[in-house]
Amino acid sequence: MEEKEFDYINVIPLVDVMLVLLTIVLTTSTFIATGVIPIDLPRAAHKQEMTLKIQTVEIDKNGLIYFNSRPMTIESLQDSMQKLDKNNPVLIKADREIALQVFVDVLDLVKTLGFTKVSLQTEIKR
């Protein structure tokens, strides 16, 4: 019995496998993103108080700086932040209308002081 040569490759099984993999990835990523996967967390006997507090630096549209809702200059901001634990997270909220230099000055100050957990709050465009 003579065997025939293949003139083409059948890609239908490959497409089937890829669609199954795509379905699995999309399903699991949806659960992870929305947090729908039910998890029963373990319980501790004693409640631990969180000693770190989020420090907030806000810059309004006039370029005025507020540290934890108190108005400050860049120099007084530096004095206030030097006393803090460097592990505290810092959240920077800046108005979109400000001059870029004010934001860069504040960010540079925060990084120079050694804070490593720095976040910038933004708003999602709808």
N, C-alpha and C positions, 0 to 999 in steps of 0.2 A: 504494500500500500504506500502510495506516494503522498508526502505532505505538501500542502500548498504554502507558498510564501505569503506573509502578511503584507498587504498593500497599504494598510492604514492602521492607526491605533484607535481603539475604542475608548473614548474619553468619558463616556457616561458613568462608569463606576467611580472614576476620579471626581467628577462633579458631584455625585451622590455623597461621597465621603467628605468633600469640602463643605457641602451644605449642612451636613450633620455637625461638623466641627464648628461652623459659623453659628449654628443654632445653640450649641452648648456654650460658646463664648458669650453670645448676647444674653442668654438667660442668666448665667452666673454673674455677669457684670451688672445687670439690672438689679439683682438682689443685693449686691455689694453697694451699689450707688444709692439705693433707696433705703437701705438698712432694714429690709423686710425679713431677713433671716432671723428667726427667734433664737436668742441666746440667753440662757439662764446663768447669770454671773455668780461666781462664788461669793460668799458672805464672810466678812471679817468680824471678829469678836469686838474690836474696838474701832471707833471712828477716828480716822486721822484727819486733823485739820490741815488744810493746805496753807503753807506759810508764804507762798509766793502770791503776789497780787499783780494783776495786769496794770502796768503803768501806761496811761494814755496821754499822748502828745497830739494836740489839735492845732491846726493852722487855719484861721478863717480867711475869707476872701480879701481882707485888707492886709494880710500878712502878719497879723497878731498871733502870738504863740500862747497856747494854754497848756499847762501841765496839770493833769487831773482836775480840770475845770478851773484852775487858777491862772490868771494872766501873768505872763512872764516875759522877760527879755531872754535873748539867747545866753547871756552871761548868768542870769539867775537860774535858768534851766540847767545849765552845766553844774552850778553849785548844788541844786536840789537833787540831781541825778547821781552825783558823785557819792552821796551817802547811801545809795540803795544797793541791794544785793544784785550782782551782775547776772544772776540766773533768772531774775524777774523778766517775764515777757513784756515787750514794749510794743504798743499799738499806735501807729501814726495815722491820723485822719487829717487829710489836707483837702481844702476846697479846690475844685478844678480850675478856678480863676486866678489862683495865686501865681506870683512870679516863681519860676523854677528855682532860683537861687535860694529863696527862703527854705524851701523843702530840702535842697541839697545841704544847706548849712545844718539843719536839724538832723538829717540822716547821718551826716559826717560826725556831728557831735555824739550821737548815740553810739555809732560804731567805734569812735575814738575812745569813749569811756569803757568799752569792753563788753557791751551788751551783745549777745549773740542771737537771742530770740526776738527778732524784730519783724513786725508784720505791718503791711500797709492795707488799710481798709478801703475797699472799692465798692461800687454799687453795680449790680448787674444791669446791663442795658436791656430794656424791654421793648 
